[in-house]
């Protein structure tokens, strides 16, 4: 769906949300109704860490790591013991924010323009915001860095977040300094904030909670830790090194210990403000561990795979007085279930016309589920602009799991009895061909369905809009067969010029020892300029651009093949 049409579609969706919320504020389970009938509606604190695996918790049997606050939260919560996400972060985040499989939203991967979510997707923040909630994000968004894809364009009224898929990656502002005293997006403006990144996000989350203590709020804390680069103050990781752990694992554990400390601070503040009893706290992670040498119980493989170690993660939900502490639920569940669950708990409604793939988990949490219907969950991820049949995919039923690590050209079908074999050690596909065929057919139908939602044409970055001007383009969002993050990479950006007129276009790049030529192209506009040796910036002034869609090219030409720039800054003047 084109983004300009999407704006109208979004307005229709959100009008529906507003009307539904006003007309039926008490829709939902009995617990949700009681919460809505009280003086205050239920608050929501959603915490998701980055690359923390199932085994990176003391309560899951890890005898090395120190996570007392998360262990305590687990003891106060219901735990979904078989909770699943996608193998990597941006696809999981799209599912989490929309309640829809990520392939419906345009998000297929983590970089090269494939982590941008279409603007007409309606997020949980939009649904709760239109139901009267204050909404804030503090951490990693990873669903689009520019208008109309930023969190403040997608329902978050305030926030502190970083760009791209991780700090110290190509989307970071040129002047940023990594994990300490970095430059962040603060309500859409860039600002340097003192301190270590996870501390910065947690402190901002606490300030948001304090500011909204007298109204319902949705606080989203998606930390970038313990994602690489593994940077954390020495006091957190050196004790693990002294235990004999390798430096990589020691730093991962140190980053998680810092997360744990900050989660404790936030929960303590909820207690101090008298909000704990009326706040649903959800904790999960976005995929399995990145490194193979980390403890992950019996689970097989790591992040990036559809084996259990890549997609099965911790999930705790605490709601004092409504959910029995320490309850464990064995039913399979996934990222797509969070939106319908939160909506029911908050007495809010999804907008008409939005197809949610998830199911509310509240009946399971409160013991009202009865005979819970069986269902099949689907997972897939690999590099590329769109999914390929049978490539790195899985279909999961309550008992059986079909794993497809091959491709359409060389399909491979492995079958595992997960309750009996959670480590996926024994492939039983040969003994159950009928189950393989049934799950294969279900997967094929699912992929056809989600692919038909909108196809895989990329969202466009808006230039010259009143919402964001200037716009900085980075290698995070460029596309093309030669796009990448190396010095010789070359890509382009799919853009939409919102207003015709005069523009200033600046290239930022690594200086070279020889003179080069900078070339800018967009539609039928082409400009070039000589770049002296040693220069790292070239500016084209008074470039006349037409309104509409186009493909923006920015390259440097010299003795060898052309190469891309690091950033393009486009300003309507």
N, C-alpha and C positions, 0 to 999 in steps of 0.2 A: 504493500500500500504506500502511495506517495506521501511524503511527510507533510506537504501542504494540505492535502485532503485529510491527513491524519489529525491535524489540528482541529478541524471541524468534528471529526469522529470523537476525539478526546472530549471536546466540550459536551457532545451528546451523552457520552458515557458518564461524565462527572455530574451533569444535571440529573441523570438518573440516580446516581449515588446519593446526591443531596436529597432528592425527593424521597427516595426509599428510606434513608436514615431518619428523615423528619416524620415520615408516615408510620414507620414501624421500628422505633428505637429499641424495642424489647424483643425483637426477633432473635431466636437462638435457643440454647439449652436452658434448663431451669436455673443452672448456676449463673449463666450470663444474665438471665432475667433478674435474678436477685441483685446482681451487681448493678445493673442499670437502674433498678428501683431505688437504690440508696442515694445518699447525698452526692456521691462521686462515682463516676463510671470507672471501669477497670483501666489501669495504666498497663503499658506493655514495654518491657525492656528486652530487646532482642540482641543477643551477643553472638557473634560468629568470628572465630579465629581463622587464620590463614595457614594452611599446610600443617595443622596440628592433627595427628592421626588418632585413631581409636586408642592406641596404647600409650599416648602421651599424657597419662593421668595416673596418679597414685591409686585412685579407686578402681582402676582397671588392671591392677596387678603390677604396675611399673614400680619396682622397688628402689629405683634411683632418683626419679624426679620428685620434686617437692611442689605439690599443688593442694595445699590444705584448704584454700577457699573454694576451689572448684569441687574438691571432694566433699566438702560440707554442703555445697549447693546440691550435689548429687544426692546426698542423704536426705535432703529436704524436698526432693522432687520426685516426679514420676520419670522413669527412664525408659525410652524406647530402645530396646536392646538390639533391634535390627532396623536401624535408620540409615537411609541411603541418600547420597548426593551424586552429582556428576564427577568424573575423574579429575576435573580441573576447575579453577575458581570462577571465571566469568559465566560459564554455563550454569553453574550452581546458583550464582547470584541472580541470574535472570529468572530461574525457577522460583527461588525464594521470594523475590519481590513481586511476582505476578501470579503465582499459583498455577503456572502454565509451563509445559515443557519448553525448554529454551529454543528449540528449533522453530517454534511458533513465533518467537520474538525477534528473530534475526541473529541471535548470538550463537555462533558455532564454535568459537575458539577464544583465545586469550589475547591475541594481538593482530597486527596487520589489518586493522579495520573490522575484524571478525568478532570483536567484543562490544560492539555498539548495538544497543537495543533500540528498536524502532520507537519513535516518539509517541505513537498511538497506543502503546501498551499502557495499561492502567496499573499502577503499582499499589502495594499495600499502603504506602504513605499517602497516596491520593485518596484511596478509599476511606482511610481513617481520618484524614484531614477534612474531607467533606462531611464526615460524621461528627465534626467538632473537636477533633484531637489536635494538639500541638505536635508537630513532627520534626524530628531532628536526626541527622546522621553525623557520625563521628568516626572516621577511619577510611576504609577502602570502598569505593563505589564500583569502579571497573566495568561500567556499562555505558560509557561515553563521556568524553572530556569537554565537549563543546555544545553550544545551543543547537538543537533543542533536546539534548540527551543528558544534560547534567542532572544531578540529584535535585537541584533547586528548580529544574524544569519538570521534574517527575514526581512532585508532591512533597518534597522535604522543604519545610519553611525556613529552616536554618541548618547550619552544619559547619563542620571543619573536616575536610577530606583531602586526600592526595590524588594526583592524577594517574592515569594509566593503570597497569596491573601491579605496580609495586613502586615504592620509593627507590630512588637511584636508578630508575629505568629511563628510556628515552623521552617519556612524556613529562618527566620532572622539569620544572622551570630551569632555565640555563644557570641561574644564580643559586639554585638550591644546594644544600649541603648534606644530603643523605638523611640519616635518621635523627640527628641532633641539631636543634636550632634551625629547622628546615623551613622552607616556604610552603605554605598550605593554601588551599582554597577556603576562604572564610566567607560564607554566604555569597560566593561567586567572585570575590575579590582576592587577589593574592596578598598574603601577609606572612611575614616571618614570625614564628612563635618559638620561644625559648623552651628547651627541654627535650627529653627523649620522646620519640613519636608516640609510643603507647601511653605514656604519662600525659602527653598533650591531649590525646583523644579522650582518655578517661576523665581528665579534669574538665574538658569541655562538656562531656556528657553529664557530669555532676552539676555543672552550672545550669545546664538546660533543665535538668530535673528540678533544681531549686527554683528556677524562674517560673516553672509551670506546676508547682506543687498544688495549686488550687484549681487546676483544670485537668482533664484527662490528657495524657501524653503518650506518644510512641517514640521511644528512644532506640535508635539502631546503632550498635557499636560493633562494626566489622573491622577488627584490628588487622593490620598488615603483618603482624608478628604471628608465628615465627618464620615468615617467608624470607628467602634470601634477598639481599645479602645479610649474612648472619652477624648483625651488629647489635651489641648490647653492652651496657657498662660492665666493667671487669668484676664487680662485686657479685654479679649474678652468675657468670659462667665459670669463673675460676674455681669455686668449690667443687664443681662437677669434674673439672680437669684433675683436681687433686684426688678424686675418687678413682681415677684411672680411665675415665672416659676419653675418647678421642676429642679433639678440639671442635670438630663440627657438631657432634652430638652434645657436647658441653654447652656450646653456644645456643643450640636449639632449646635445650632444657632451660638455660638461663633466660632466654626470651619468654618461654612459657611461664617460668616462675614470676617474671615481671608482669605478665598478663594476669596471672593468678592474684598477685598483690593488688593490681588495679581493680579487678573484679571485686575483691574484698572491700576496697574503698567505696565502690559504688553501692554495694549491698549494705554496707554500714551506714551510708548516707540515707538510703531508703528507710532503714530502721530509725535513724535519728529524726527524720522528718515525719515519721508515723505513716509511711506510705507502703511498707512492705506487705501488709495484709491485703492491700488492694492493687497489687502489681503482679502481673504475670511475667515471670522471668524465664526466658528461653535461652539455652546455651547449646550451640552446635559448632561444628567446624565445616570447612568448605570442600575438603577432599582428604585423602589419606596423606601419610608422611612423604616428603620428597626423597629422603635419603633411606637407603636399604638397611643401614646398620642400626636403625632405631627399633626399640621394642614395639611390637604391634600384636602381642598375643599370638594366636595361631593363624591370624589372617594372612592371606597370600598376597604378595606383591605390594606396590606402592602407588602413589599419586600417578595419574596418567593412564592407569589401566582400569579395566572393568572387573578385575578380580576383587574379592572382598576387601583386601588391603587398600585398594584405591578408592572405593566408593562407600564403604561402611564406616560411619563416624559416630562419635558420642552425641547424644541428644538428651538433655534434661529440661524439664518444665516444672517450675515452682509456682504454685498459687495457694498460699496458706488458707486453710479452711474450706477449700474447694477440691483440692487434689490431695490424696493420701500420700504423705511423705514416705519415701522408700519403695513406692510401688514400681514394679517392673512389668513392662508390657512387651510380649514377644511378637506381636503382629508386625508385619513388614510395613514400613512407612517411609516417606521421602520428603525432600525439599518442597515439592509441589503441594504438600499438605499443610504447610505453615499458614498460608494466607487464609484458606477457609476455616482453619482452626481458630486463628486470631479473630477473624470477623465474627464467628459465632460467640466466642468468649466476650467480645466487646459489644455484642448486640448491634453490629453494623452489617450492612448488606453489600454484596458485590453488585456492580452495575449491570443492568440488563444488556444482553448482547455480548458480554464477555464470557467466554467459555473457560471455566476453570477445570484443570485436569486433576486437581487434588481433592481430598476428602477430609472433612473435619475429624480430628482425632479426639475431640472432647469426650465422646461416648466411651472411648477406650480408657481415657484418663480417669473418668469418674465412675467407672464400673457399670455403665448403662448400655454397653455395646450389645449384650446378648450374643446372638450368633452373628459374628462379624463376617461380612461377605468376603469371599476370596477375590483377589484381584491380581493383576500382573503389572509390575513396574518395569520401566525401560530406561536404559542408560547407554550413552554412546558418546565418544569423543575421539577425534584425531585431527591432525593439522589439515587445513584446507578450507576453501570457501563454502563448501556444503558437504553434508554427510554422504558417505558411500555405503552402499548396501553391504551388510555383514561385516563391515570393517570396524573393529574395536567396539563391539556392542554387546549388550547383555539384556536378557529378559528374566525377571525374578518373580516367581510365585511363592506362596508361603513355604512350600517344600522344595520345589525344583528351581534350578537356575541354569539357563542356557547361556553359555559364554561363546562369543563369536570373535576370536582374535585374528581371523584372516581377512579376506576381502571378497568382493564379488567375483573376481577372477580366480581366486584360490580360497573358496570358503572352507572354514573349519568350524565344526560344531561340537562343543564340549558340554556335557551335562553333569551337574553336581547335585547331590542330595544334601542341601545346606544344613538342616538340623542334625543330620548324622555325620556330616563332613564339612564343618565350617572352614577348615583350612584348604578346601578344594584340592585335595590330594588324589582323589580317585575319580577319574572320568568314567561315568557309567553310560555314556551315550549309546554304545553298541548294544547294551542290554535293554534299552528303552527307546527304540526308534519312534514309537508313536508319540511319546512325550516330546522328543526332539522336533518332530514334525509339527506338533500343535504349537509349541512355543515359537518355532521358526515362522509359522504362518501368522501368529499374533504379532511378532516383531515386524514382519513385512507390512502388515496392515497398519501398524502404528507409524512406521516411518513414512508410508504413503500419506497418512492422515496429517501428521505434523508438517510435512513438507508442502502439502497443498494449502496450508493456512495463508501463506503469503509468498512462498518461494524464497529464494535466497539473494535477491537483489539487495545491496547494502543500503543502510540508512545514509543520508547525506548530511554533511556538515554545512551549516548556514553561515554565509559571509555577509557582512554589512547589515545585519538585523539590528533592531533597536534593543534587543535583549543582550547582545554581546558584541562589542566593537571596541578594540580590534579583536581578532580571533587568531590564536596561535595554533598552527598545525604541527604535529610531531610525527615521528616514525611509528608511534604506537598505532596510528590510524591510517597510515598510507597502505596502499594495496598494490597488487601486480605480481607477476611471476618472479621478478628480481628484487622484490621488496624484502627488507630484513633489517637487521641492526648492525651490520658490519660496515666498515669504511667504504666498501665498494657497492653497497646496496643501492638500488634505484627503484623508486615507486612513484605513485601518484595518489591524489586524494579525490574522492567523489564528493562534489560540493554543490550547493545551491546558492546562487547569488540572490539575496533577498531584495536588493534595490539596485537598479542601474545607476551608474554614475562614476565619479572619479575615486580611485582607490590608490593607496600606497601599499606596496608589497615589498617586504624585506626578507632576505634569506640570511640565516645564520648557519655557519658551517666551520669545519676545521680548516685553519689556514694551511696553505701549501707553499712549497719553495719556489714554484714557478707560476707565472701568470696563467689565469684560466678565464673562461667565458661563462658567465651566469646566464641561464636561459629560463624564462618564465613563459608558460603557455596555458591558456584557458580558453576553450572554444576557438574562435578565430583570432584571438589576441595573442601576439607573440612579441616579447621584448627580450633583448639581450644587452649585456654590458660586460666590459672587461673588468676582471678582478685582479688587482696587483698581487704579486707574491707577498705572503705574510698577512694578507687581509682575511678576516673571518666574517665579514658582513657585506652585503650588497643590497642597495635599496632602489627600487623602481618607483618613481613618483608620477602622479597623474596618469595612472593606468585606467583607461575607460573600460568598464565591464558591463556587459548586458545582463539583465535579470534572467534567471533560469538555471537549469541544471548544467553541469559541466564537469570536466575532469581536469584538475589542476596539476600541472607538471612543474617541477622545480629541480633543475639539474646544473651540474658544473661540467663543462667540456674542456678537454685539454689534450695532452699527447695520447693518452690511453682512452679506454671506454668511458662514457659519461657516468658520473656518480651522483647520488642524491645529496640533498642538504639535510641538516639536522632539524631545522625549524623553518617554517614560513609564517610570517606575521602579516596578516591582511587587515588593513584599516580603511574603512570608508571615510572620505574626507569631504 
